[in-house]
Amino acid sequence: DQESLYILWTNADVWTAKHMVMMYATNAKKRGWWEEVTVIVWGATAKLVAEDEEIQRYVKEAQSVGVHFSACIACARNLDIIEELESLDIEIISWGPPLTELLKSGAKLLSV
């Protein structure tokens, strides 16, 4: 879909989270740059989201304007943070096959 953006977020740096991932995702949805914005929480970022209250506030703000968050279940399971992510209304799925399909289909994917 030409109006859907996926942000593959793997960099757990707090400054990158606040001043790139959250800023762009929130503004892209709020200002109508993209119809659908999905942030894929993968790897160390899952732990950052589960543990950092400031980042959780950014996630909630982004969700409030319609940004969708989805996390890798293998990462969440390995880090023992499934409950924390679920409590933040973050979808948790096996992302390997869907990511492969996104890449093969030429979807708009921003990797951070």
Backbone as XML, in Angstrom:
<?xml version="1.0"?>
<chain id="A" units="angstrom">
  <residue number="1" name="ASP">
    <atom name="N" x="0.840" y="-1.189" z="0.000"/>
    <atom name="CA" x="0.000" y="0.000" z="0.000"/>
    <atom name="C" x="0.881" y="1.248" z="0.000"/>
  </residue>
  <residue number="2" name="GLN">
    <atom name="N" x="0.615" y="2.150" z="-0.902"/>
    <atom name="CA" x="1.441" y="3.352" z="-1.050"/>
    <atom name="C" x="1.244" y="4.368" z="0.072"/>
  </residue>
  <residue number="3" name="GLU">
    <atom name="N" x="0.210" y="4.190" z="0.880"/>
    <atom name="CA" x="-0.057" y="5.137" z="1.963"/>
    <atom name="C" x="0.259" y="4.568" z="3.343"/>
  </residue>
  <residue number="4" name="SER">
    <atom name="N" x="0.981" y="3.446" z="3.376"/>
    <atom name="CA" x="1.355" y="2.825" z="4.647"/>
    <atom name="C" x="2.862" y="2.878" z="4.825"/>
  </residue>
  <residue number="5" name="LEU">
    <atom name="N" x="3.290" y="3.316" z="5.995"/>
    <atom name="CA" x="4.703" y="3.366" z="6.342"/>
    <atom name="C" x="4.950" y="2.428" z="7.512"/>
  </residue>
  <residue number="6" name="TYR">
    <atom name="N" x="6.006" y="1.642" z="7.398"/>
    <atom name="CA" x="6.451" y="0.765" z="8.476"/>
    <atom name="C" x="7.815" y="1.261" z="8.939"/>
  </residue>
  <residue number="7" name="ILE">
    <atom name="N" x="7.968" y="1.451" z="10.241"/>
    <atom name="CA" x="9.249" y="1.853" z="10.817"/>
    <atom name="C" x="9.772" y="0.672" z="11.613"/>
  </residue>
  <residue number="8" name="LEU">
    <atom name="N" x="10.858" y="0.079" z="11.127"/>
    <atom name="CA" x="11.505" y="-1.034" z="11.823"/>
    <atom name="C" x="12.486" y="-0.424" z="12.818"/>
  </residue>
  <residue number="9" name="TRP">
    <atom name="N" x="12.121" y="-0.462" z="14.092"/>
    <atom name="CA" x="12.868" y="0.224" z="15.145"/>
    <atom name="C" x="13.695" y="-0.787" z="15.920"/>
  </residue>
  <residue number="10" name="THR">
    <atom name="N" x="15.009" y="-0.768" z="15.690"/>
    <atom name="CA" x="15.914" y="-1.709" z="16.353"/>
    <atom name="C" x="16.983" y="-1.013" z="17.198"/>
  </residue>
  <residue number="11" name="ASN">
    <atom name="N" x="17.128" y="0.303" z="17.045"/>
    <atom name="CA" x="18.151" y="1.061" z="17.752"/>
    <atom name="C" x="17.589" y="1.534" z="19.089"/>
  </residue>
  <residue number="12" name="ALA">
    <atom name="N" x="18.130" y="1.041" z="20.188"/>
    <atom name="CA" x="17.592" y="1.340" z="21.514"/>
    <atom name="C" x="18.164" y="2.610" z="22.139"/>
  </residue>
  <residue number="13" name="ASP">
    <atom name="N" x="18.823" y="3.439" z="21.342"/>
    <atom name="CA" x="19.322" y="4.710" z="21.851"/>
    <atom name="C" x="18.134" y="5.623" z="22.178"/>
  </residue>
  <residue number="14" name="VAL">
    <atom name="N" x="18.109" y="6.174" z="23.376"/>
    <atom name="CA" x="16.981" y="6.992" z="23.825"/>
    <atom name="C" x="16.811" y="8.231" z="22.955"/>
  </residue>
  <residue number="15" name="TRP">
    <atom name="N" x="17.909" y="8.885" z="22.602"/>
    <atom name="CA" x="17.827" y="10.098" z="21.779"/>
    <atom name="C" x="17.273" y="9.785" z="20.393"/>
  </residue>
  <residue number="16" name="THR">
    <atom name="N" x="17.685" y="8.673" z="19.839"/>
    <atom name="CA" x="17.147" y="8.259" z="18.538"/>
    <atom name="C" x="15.662" y="7.957" z="18.662"/>
  </residue>
  <residue number="17" name="ALA">
    <atom name="N" x="15.283" y="7.330" z="19.744"/>
    <atom name="CA" x="13.870" y="7.016" z="19.970"/>
    <atom name="C" x="13.031" y="8.287" z="20.019"/>
  </residue>
  <residue number="18" name="LYS">
    <atom name="N" x="13.466" y="9.259" z="20.821"/>
    <atom name="CA" x="12.676" y="10.473" z="21.011"/>
    <atom name="C" x="12.716" y="11.397" z="19.802"/>
  </residue>
  <residue number="19" name="HIS">
    <atom name="N" x="13.907" y="11.581" z="19.239"/>
    <atom name="CA" x="14.089" y="12.623" z="18.230"/>
    <atom name="C" x="14.075" y="12.125" z="16.796"/>
  </residue>
  <residue number="20" name="MET">
    <atom name="N" x="13.790" y="10.854" z="16.596"/>
    <atom name="CA" x="13.604" y="10.354" z="15.236"/>
    <atom name="C" x="12.368" y="9.482" z="15.184"/>
  </residue>
  <residue number="21" name="VAL">
    <atom name="N" x="12.415" y="8.320" z="15.824"/>
    <atom name="CA" x="11.327" y="7.346" z="15.703"/>
    <atom name="C" x="9.997" y="7.942" z="16.163"/>
  </residue>
  <residue number="22" name="MET">
    <atom name="N" x="9.931" y="8.392" z="17.397"/>
    <atom name="CA" x="8.666" y="8.899" z="17.931"/>
    <atom name="C" x="8.254" y="10.205" z="17.271"/>
  </residue>
  <residue number="23" name="MET">
    <atom name="N" x="9.217" y="11.088" z="17.056"/>
    <atom name="CA" x="8.903" y="12.374" z="16.443"/>
    <atom name="C" x="8.336" y="12.185" z="15.035"/>
  </residue>
  <residue number="24" name="TYR">
    <atom name="N" x="9.024" y="11.386" z="14.219"/>
    <atom name="CA" x="8.560" y="11.208" z="12.843"/>
    <atom name="C" x="7.256" y="10.417" z="12.792"/>
  </residue>
  <residue number="25" name="ALA">
    <atom name="N" x="7.165" y="9.329" z="13.541"/>
    <atom name="CA" x="5.946" y="8.509" z="13.514"/>
    <atom name="C" x="4.729" y="9.332" z="13.930"/>
  </residue>
  <residue number="26" name="THR">
    <atom name="N" x="4.857" y="10.077" z="15.008"/>
    <atom name="CA" x="3.739" y="10.880" z="15.507"/>
    <atom name="C" x="3.341" y="11.959" z="14.511"/>
  </residue>
  <residue number="27" name="ASN">
    <atom name="N" x="4.322" y="12.708" z="14.018"/>
    <atom name="CA" x="4.014" y="13.783" z="13.076"/>
    <atom name="C" x="3.519" y="13.261" z="11.738"/>
  </residue>
  <residue number="28" name="ALA">
    <atom name="N" x="4.057" y="12.143" z="11.291"/>
    <atom name="CA" x="3.627" y="11.569" z="10.010"/>
    <atom name="C" x="2.151" y="11.213" z="10.044"/>
  </residue>
  <residue number="29" name="LYS">
    <atom name="N" x="1.694" y="10.682" z="11.150"/>
    <atom name="CA" x="0.279" y="10.321" z="11.282"/>
    <atom name="C" x="-0.575" y="11.564" z="11.542"/>
  </residue>
  <residue number="30" name="LYS">
    <atom name="N" x="-0.138" y="12.394" z="12.497"/>
    <atom name="CA" x="-0.911" y="13.571" z="12.888"/>
    <atom name="C" x="-1.098" y="14.545" z="11.721"/>
  </residue>
  <residue number="31" name="ARG">
    <atom name="N" x="-0.062" y="14.712" z="10.910"/>
    <atom name="CA" x="-0.105" y="15.692" z="9.818"/>
    <atom name="C" x="-0.544" y="15.096" z="8.486"/>
  </residue>
  <residue number="32" name="GLY">
    <atom name="N" x="-0.853" y="13.795" z="8.504"/>
    <atom name="CA" x="-1.374" y="13.166" z="7.299"/>
    <atom name="C" x="-0.346" y="12.871" z="6.223"/>
  </residue>
  <residue number="33" name="TRP">
    <atom name="N" x="0.927" y="12.796" z="6.605"/>
    <atom name="CA" x="1.961" y="12.462" z="5.620"/>
    <atom name="C" x="1.781" y="11.035" z="5.134"/>
  </residue>
  <residue number="34" name="TRP">
    <atom name="N" x="1.339" y="10.167" z="6.040"/>
    <atom name="CA" x="1.037" y="8.765" z="5.738"/>
    <atom name="C" x="-0.323" y="8.443" z="6.334"/>
  </residue>
  <residue number="35" name="GLU">
    <atom name="N" x="-1.101" y="7.649" z="5.613"/>
    <atom name="CA" x="-2.412" y="7.243" z="6.121"/>
    <atom name="C" x="-2.272" y="6.271" z="7.293"/>
  </residue>
  <residue number="36" name="GLU">
    <atom name="N" x="-1.369" y="5.323" z="7.162"/>
    <atom name="CA" x="-1.115" y="4.329" z="8.209"/>
    <atom name="C" x="0.365" y="4.360" z="8.578"/>
  </residue>
  <residue number="37" name="VAL">
    <atom name="N" x="0.653" y="4.363" z="9.872"/>
    <atom name="CA" x="2.033" y="4.318" z="10.366"/>
    <atom name="C" x="2.111" y="3.200" z="11.396"/>
  </residue>
  <residue number="38" name="THR">
    <atom name="N" x="3.018" y="2.259" z="11.155"/>
    <atom name="CA" x="3.239" y="1.146" z="12.077"/>
    <atom name="C" x="4.694" y="1.148" z="12.507"/>
  </residue>
  <residue number="39" name="VAL">
    <atom name="N" x="4.920" y="1.147" z="13.811"/>
    <atom name="CA" x="6.271" y="1.032" z="14.358"/>
    <atom name="C" x="6.453" y="-0.413" z="14.803"/>
  </residue>
  <residue number="40" name="ILE">
    <atom name="N" x="7.454" y="-1.069" z="14.221"/>
    <atom name="CA" x="7.780" y="-2.452" z="14.564"/>
    <atom name="C" x="8.894" y="-2.414" z="15.616"/>
  </residue>
  <residue number="41" name="VAL">
    <atom name="N" x="8.567" y="-2.846" z="16.813"/>
    <atom name="CA" x="9.496" y="-2.816" z="17.948"/>
    <atom name="C" x="10.238" y="-4.148" z="17.962"/>
  </residue>
  <residue number="42" name="TRP">
    <atom name="N" x="11.555" y="-4.094" z="17.714"/>
    <atom name="CA" x="12.308" y="-5.331" z="17.522"/>
    <atom name="C" x="13.632" y="-5.270" z="18.282"/>
  </residue>
  <residue number="43" name="GLY">
    <atom name="N" x="13.936" y="-6.323" z="19.002"/>
    <atom name="CA" x="15.231" y="-6.416" z="19.682"/>
    <atom name="C" x="15.281" y="-5.562" z="20.935"/>
  </residue>
  <residue number="44" name="ALA">
    <atom name="N" x="16.403" y="-4.866" z="21.101"/>
    <atom name="CA" x="16.651" y="-4.091" z="22.318"/>
    <atom name="C" x="15.617" y="-2.997" z="22.542"/>
  </residue>
  <residue number="45" name="THR">
    <atom name="N" x="14.966" y="-2.530" z="21.479"/>
    <atom name="CA" x="13.954" y="-1.483" z="21.655"/>
    <atom name="C" x="12.772" y="-1.985" z="22.477"/>
  </residue>
  <residue number="46" name="ALA">
    <atom name="N" x="12.480" y="-3.262" z="22.402"/>
    <atom name="CA" x="11.382" y="-3.817" z="23.196"/>
    <atom name="C" x="11.669" y="-3.640" z="24.686"/>
  </residue>
  <residue number="47" name="LYS">
    <atom name="N" x="12.903" y="-3.887" z="25.080"/>
    <atom name="CA" x="13.296" y="-3.718" z="26.485"/>
    <atom name="C" x="13.246" y="-2.243" z="26.880"/>
  </residue>
  <residue number="48" name="LEU">
    <atom name="N" x="13.687" y="-1.365" z="25.983"/>
    <atom name="CA" x="13.629" y="0.072" z="26.246"/>
    <atom name="C" x="12.185" y="0.511" z="26.490"/>
  </residue>
  <residue number="49" name="VAL">
    <atom name="N" x="11.284" y="0.103" z="25.632"/>
    <atom name="CA" x="9.869" y="0.471" z="25.775"/>
    <atom name="C" x="9.292" y="-0.097" z="27.067"/>
  </residue>
  <residue number="50" name="ALA">
    <atom name="N" x="9.627" y="-1.329" z="27.386"/>
    <atom name="CA" x="9.081" y="-1.981" z="28.576"/>
    <atom name="C" x="9.564" y="-1.336" z="29.871"/>
  </residue>
  <residue number="51" name="GLU">
    <atom name="N" x="10.759" y="-0.747" z="29.855"/>
    <atom name="CA" x="11.369" y="-0.270" z="31.099"/>
    <atom name="C" x="11.438" y="1.243" z="31.261"/>
  </residue>
  <residue number="52" name="ASP">
    <atom name="N" x="11.388" y="2.004" z="30.177"/>
    <atom name="CA" x="11.606" y="3.448" z="30.237"/>
    <atom name="C" x="10.265" y="4.195" z="30.217"/>
  </residue>
  <residue number="53" name="GLU">
    <atom name="N" x="9.919" y="4.815" z="31.342"/>
    <atom name="CA" x="8.624" y="5.483" z="31.454"/>
    <atom name="C" x="8.493" y="6.673" z="30.510"/>
  </residue>
  <residue number="54" name="GLU">
    <atom name="N" x="9.581" y="7.374" z="30.258"/>
    <atom name="CA" x="9.517" y="8.503" z="29.324"/>
    <atom name="C" x="9.202" y="8.008" z="27.910"/>
  </residue>
  <residue number="55" name="ILE">
    <atom name="N" x="9.855" y="6.937" z="27.492"/>
    <atom name="CA" x="9.585" y="6.365" z="26.170"/>
    <atom name="C" x="8.151" y="5.843" z="26.117"/>
  </residue>
  <residue number="56" name="GLN">
    <atom name="N" x="7.666" y="5.284" z="27.208"/>
    <atom name="CA" x="6.271" y="4.826" z="27.259"/>
    <atom name="C" x="5.306" y="5.988" z="27.022"/>
  </residue>
  <residue number="57" name="ARG">
    <atom name="N" x="5.624" y="7.169" z="27.555"/>
    <atom name="CA" x="4.770" y="8.344" z="27.322"/>
    <atom name="C" x="4.780" y="8.725" z="25.843"/>
  </residue>
  <residue number="58" name="TYR">
    <atom name="N" x="5.938" y="8.628" z="25.205"/>
    <atom name="CA" x="6.023" y="8.908" z="23.766"/>
    <atom name="C" x="5.194" y="7.901" z="22.969"/>
  </residue>
  <residue number="59" name="VAL">
    <atom name="N" x="5.260" y="6.645" z="23.361"/>
    <atom name="CA" x="4.469" y="5.603" z="22.684"/>
    <atom name="C" x="2.984" y="5.923" z="22.819"/>
  </residue>
  <residue number="60" name="LYS">
    <atom name="N" x="2.550" y="6.260" z="24.020"/>
    <atom name="CA" x="1.132" y="6.570" z="24.250"/>
    <atom name="C" x="0.691" y="7.785" z="23.437"/>
  </residue>
  <residue number="61" name="GLU">
    <atom name="N" x="1.555" y="8.793" z="23.349"/>
    <atom name="CA" x="1.228" y="9.977" z="22.549"/>
    <atom name="C" x="1.061" y="9.595" z="21.078"/>
  </residue>
  <residue number="62" name="ALA">
    <atom name="N" x="1.996" y="8.789" z="20.577"/>
    <atom name="CA" x="1.910" y="8.347" z="19.179"/>
    <atom name="C" x="0.648" y="7.519" z="18.956"/>
  </residue>
  <residue number="63" name="GLN">
    <atom name="N" x="0.350" y="6.630" z="19.881"/>
    <atom name="CA" x="-0.865" y="5.815" z="19.771"/>
    <atom name="C" x="-2.114" y="6.695" z="19.762"/>
  </residue>
  <residue number="64" name="SER">
    <atom name="N" x="-2.085" y="7.779" z="20.506"/>
    <atom name="CA" x="-3.262" y="8.646" z="20.610"/>
    <atom name="C" x="-3.603" y="9.334" z="19.294"/>
  </residue>
  <residue number="65" name="VAL">
    <atom name="N" x="-2.627" y="9.454" z="18.391"/>
    <atom name="CA" x="-2.906" y="10.045" z="17.073"/>
    <atom name="C" x="-3.079" y="8.978" z="16.004"/>
  </residue>
  <residue number="66" name="GLY">
    <atom name="N" x="-2.984" y="7.693" z="16.412"/>
    <atom name="CA" x="-3.262" y="6.608" z="15.477"/>
    <atom name="C" x="-2.084" y="5.788" z="15.006"/>
  </residue>
  <residue number="67" name="VAL">
    <atom name="N" x="-0.897" y="6.008" z="15.582"/>
    <atom name="CA" x="0.259" y="5.179" z="15.226"/>
    <atom name="C" x="0.067" y="3.803" z="15.857"/>
  </residue>
  <residue number="68" name="HIS">
    <atom name="N" x="0.300" y="2.766" z="15.068"/>
    <atom name="CA" x="0.169" y="1.382" z="15.535"/>
    <atom name="C" x="1.551" y="0.866" z="15.932"/>
  </residue>
  <residue number="69" name="PHE">
    <atom name="N" x="1.648" y="0.209" z="17.083"/>
    <atom name="CA" x="2.896" y="-0.393" z="17.539"/>
    <atom name="C" x="2.730" y="-1.902" z="17.586"/>
  </residue>
  <residue number="70" name="SER">
    <atom name="N" x="3.749" y="-2.606" z="17.097"/>
    <atom name="CA" x="3.732" y="-4.063" z="17.077"/>
    <atom name="C" x="5.135" y="-4.559" z="17.401"/>
  </residue>
  <residue number="71" name="ALA">
    <atom name="N" x="5.228" y="-5.539" z="18.285"/>
    <atom name="CA" x="6.531" y="-6.035" z="18.737"/>
    <atom name="C" x="6.745" y="-7.484" z="18.322"/>
  </residue>
  <residue number="72" name="CYS">
    <atom name="N" x="8.004" y="-7.837" z="18.224"/>
    <atom name="CA" x="8.429" y="-9.199" z="17.900"/>
    <atom name="C" x="8.229" y="-10.097" z="19.128"/>
  </residue>
  <residue number="73" name="ILE">
    <atom name="N" x="7.448" y="-11.147" z="18.969"/>
    <atom name="CA" x="7.156" y="-12.033" z="20.105"/>
    <atom name="C" x="8.400" y="-12.783" z="20.592"/>
  </residue>
  <residue number="74" name="ALA">
    <atom name="N" x="9.290" y="-13.159" z="19.685"/>
    <atom name="CA" x="10.502" y="-13.876" z="20.109"/>
    <atom name="C" x="11.351" y="-12.988" z="21.015"/>
  </residue>
  <residue number="75" name="CYS">
    <atom name="N" x="11.489" y="-11.719" z="20.643"/>
    <atom name="CA" x="12.259" y="-10.785" z="21.468"/>
    <atom name="C" x="11.577" y="-10.580" z="22.814"/>
  </residue>
  <residue number="76" name="ALA">
    <atom name="N" x="10.268" y="-10.364" z="22.787"/>
    <atom name="CA" x="9.520" y="-10.138" z="24.026"/>
    <atom name="C" x="9.617" y="-11.346" z="24.951"/>
  </residue>
  <residue number="77" name="ARG">
    <atom name="N" x="9.542" y="-12.524" z="24.370"/>
    <atom name="CA" x="9.641" y="-13.753" z="25.166"/>
    <atom name="C" x="11.052" y="-13.892" z="25.748"/>
  </residue>
  <residue number="78" name="ASN">
    <atom name="N" x="12.069" y="-13.695" z="24.914"/>
    <atom name="CA" x="13.457" y="-13.831" z="25.370"/>
    <atom name="C" x="13.801" y="-12.828" z="26.468"/>
  </residue>
  <residue number="79" name="LEU">
    <atom name="N" x="13.207" y="-11.644" z="26.388"/>
    <atom name="CA" x="13.480" y="-10.595" z="27.372"/>
    <atom name="C" x="12.495" y="-10.619" z="28.541"/>
  </residue>
  <residue number="80" name="ASP">
    <atom name="N" x="11.539" y="-11.542" z="28.501"/>
    <atom name="CA" x="10.530" y="-11.698" z="29.549"/>
    <atom name="C" x="9.763" y="-10.394" z="29.802"/>
  </residue>
  <residue number="81" name="ILE">
    <atom name="N" x="9.255" y="-9.798" z="28.702"/>
    <atom name="CA" x="8.556" y="-8.512" z="28.816"/>
    <atom name="C" x="7.204" y="-8.517" z="28.086"/>
  </residue>
  <residue number="82" name="ILE">
    <atom name="N" x="6.654" y="-9.684" z="27.845"/>
    <atom name="CA" x="5.372" y="-9.759" z="27.131"/>
    <atom name="C" x="4.295" y="-8.969" z="27.874"/>
  </residue>
  <residue number="83" name="GLU">
    <atom name="N" x="4.164" y="-9.174" z="29.171"/>
    <atom name="CA" x="3.118" y="-8.486" z="29.942"/>
    <atom name="C" x="3.287" y="-6.975" z="29.902"/>
  </residue>
  <residue number="84" name="GLU">
    <atom name="N" x="4.529" y="-6.507" z="30.013"/>
    <atom name="CA" x="4.781" y="-5.067" z="29.994"/>
    <atom name="C" x="4.345" y="-4.455" z="28.667"/>
  </residue>
  <residue number="85" name="LEU">
    <atom name="N" x="4.674" y="-5.129" z="27.564"/>
    <atom name="CA" x="4.299" y="-4.609" z="26.246"/>
    <atom name="C" x="2.787" y="-4.667" z="26.042"/>
  </residue>
  <residue number="86" name="GLU">
    <atom name="N" x="2.178" y="-5.752" z="26.470"/>
    <atom name="CA" x="0.718" y="-5.864" z="26.350"/>
    <atom name="C" x="0.012" y="-4.772" z="27.148"/>
  </residue>
  <residue number="87" name="SER">
    <atom name="N" x="0.560" y="-4.429" z="28.310"/>
    <atom name="CA" x="-0.062" y="-3.388" z="29.140"/>
    <atom name="C" x="0.001" y="-2.019" z="28.474"/>
  </residue>
  <residue number="88" name="LEU">
    <atom name="N" x="0.881" y="-1.869" z="27.491"/>
    <atom name="CA" x="1.004" y="-0.622" z="26.734"/>
    <atom name="C" x="0.206" y="-0.675" z="25.431"/>
  </residue>
  <residue number="89" name="ASP">
    <atom name="N" x="-0.636" y="-1.686" z="25.290"/>
    <atom name="CA" x="-1.446" y="-1.874" z="24.072"/>
    <atom name="C" x="-0.583" y="-2.029" z="22.823"/>
  </residue>
  <residue number="90" name="ILE">
    <atom name="N" x="0.536" y="-2.716" z="22.982"/>
    <atom name="CA" x="1.408" y="-3.017" z="21.849"/>
    <atom name="C" x="1.105" y="-4.442" z="21.397"/>
  </residue>
  <residue number="91" name="GLU">
    <atom name="N" x="0.782" y="-4.575" z="20.133"/>
    <atom name="CA" x="0.540" y="-5.895" z="19.543"/>
    <atom name="C" x="1.840" y="-6.699" z="19.600"/>
  </residue>
  <residue number="92" name="ILE">
    <atom name="N" x="1.743" y="-7.988" z="19.857"/>
    <atom name="CA" x="2.928" y="-8.851" z="19.898"/>
    <atom name="C" x="2.678" y="-10.025" z="18.965"/>
  </residue>
  <residue number="93" name="ILE">
    <atom name="N" x="3.513" y="-10.121" z="17.921"/>
    <atom name="CA" x="3.354" y="-11.184" z="16.924"/>
    <atom name="C" x="4.716" y="-11.700" z="16.482"/>
  </residue>
  <residue number="94" name="SER">
    <atom name="N" x="4.703" y="-12.782" z="15.750"/>
    <atom name="CA" x="5.915" y="-13.292" z="15.109"/>
    <atom name="C" x="6.157" y="-12.433" z="13.872"/>
  </residue>
  <residue number="95" name="TRP">
    <atom name="N" x="7.204" y="-11.613" z="13.889"/>
    <atom name="CA" x="7.419" y="-10.647" z="12.820"/>
    <atom name="C" x="8.264" y="-11.153" z="11.660"/>
  </residue>
  <residue number="96" name="GLY">
    <atom name="N" x="8.899" y="-12.312" z="11.766"/>
    <atom name="CA" x="9.746" y="-12.805" z="10.673"/>
    <atom name="C" x="9.024" y="-12.895" z="9.341"/>
  </residue>
  <residue number="97" name="PRO">
    <atom name="N" x="7.936" y="-13.673" z="9.246"/>
    <atom name="CA" x="7.222" y="-13.784" z="7.967"/>
    <atom name="C" x="6.622" y="-12.464" z="7.473"/>
  </residue>
  <residue number="98" name="PRO">
    <atom name="N" x="5.942" y="-11.669" z="8.327"/>
    <atom name="CA" x="5.395" y="-10.413" z="7.814"/>
    <atom name="C" x="6.474" y="-9.443" z="7.324"/>
  </residue>
  <residue number="99" name="LEU">
    <atom name="N" x="7.606" y="-9.379" z="8.037"/>
    <atom name="CA" x="8.686" y="-8.500" z="7.593"/>
    <atom name="C" x="9.212" y="-8.952" z="6.239"/>
  </residue>
  <residue number="100" name="THR">
    <atom name="N" x="9.365" y="-10.256" z="6.071"/>
    <atom name="CA" x="9.817" y="-10.794" z="4.783"/>
    <atom name="C" x="8.854" y="-10.394" z="3.672"/>
  </residue>
  <residue number="101" name="GLU">
    <atom name="N" x="7.563" y="-10.497" z="3.930"/>
    <atom name="CA" x="6.560" y="-10.112" z="2.929"/>
    <atom name="C" x="6.622" y="-8.620" z="2.620"/>
  </residue>
  <residue number="102" name="LEU">
    <atom name="N" x="6.812" y="-7.799" z="3.641"/>
    <atom name="CA" x="6.940" y="-6.359" z="3.409"/>
    <atom name="C" x="8.122" y="-6.065" z="2.500"/>
  </residue>
  <residue number="103" name="LEU">
    <atom name="N" x="9.247" y="-6.700" z="2.779"/>
    <atom name="CA" x="10.445" y="-6.482" z="1.975"/>
    <atom name="C" x="10.258" y="-6.958" z="0.543"/>
  </residue>
  <residue number="104" name="LYS">
    <atom name="N" x="9.681" y="-8.129" z="0.378"/>
    <atom name="CA" x="9.470" y="-8.688" z="-0.964"/>
    <atom name="C" x="8.475" y="-7.866" z="-1.779"/>
  </residue>
  <residue number="105" name="SER">
    <atom name="N" x="7.516" y="-7.247" z="-1.101"/>
    <atom name="CA" x="6.477" y="-6.503" z="-1.811"/>
    <atom name="C" x="6.878" y="-5.061" z="-2.119"/>
  </residue>
  <residue number="106" name="GLY">
    <atom name="N" x="8.029" y="-4.641" z="-1.606"/>
    <atom name="CA" x="8.469" y="-3.271" z="-1.856"/>
    <atom name="C" x="7.750" y="-2.243" z="-1.000"/>
  </residue>
  <residue number="107" name="ALA">
    <atom name="N" x="7.222" y="-2.662" z="0.136"/>
    <atom name="CA" x="6.522" y="-1.745" z="1.044"/>
    <atom name="C" x="7.474" y="-0.643" z="1.506"/>
  </residue>
  <residue number="108" name="LYS">
    <atom name="N" x="6.895" y="0.448" z="1.954"/>
    <atom name="CA" x="7.672" y="1.578" z="2.476"/>
    <atom name="C" x="8.138" y="1.214" z="3.882"/>
  </residue>
  <residue number="109" name="LEU">
    <atom name="N" x="9.436" y="0.945" z="4.010"/>
    <atom name="CA" x="10.009" y="0.499" z="5.277"/>
    <atom name="C" x="11.193" y="1.380" z="5.625"/>
  </residue>
  <residue number="110" name="LEU">
    <atom name="N" x="11.102" y="2.037" z="6.765"/>
    <atom name="CA" x="12.172" y="2.872" z="7.279"/>
    <atom name="C" x="12.813" y="2.100" z="8.418"/>
  </residue>
  <residue number="111" name="SER">
    <atom name="N" x="14.114" y="1.867" z="8.337"/>
    <atom name="CA" x="14.803" y="1.084" z="9.356"/>
    <atom name="C" x="15.671" y="2.002" z="10.208"/>
  </residue>
  <residue number="112" name="VAL">
    <atom name="N" x="15.430" y="1.966" z="11.522"/>
    <atom name="CA" x="16.155" y="2.844" z="12.444"/>
    <atom name="C" x="16.739" y="2.001" z="13.560"/>
  </residue>
</chain>
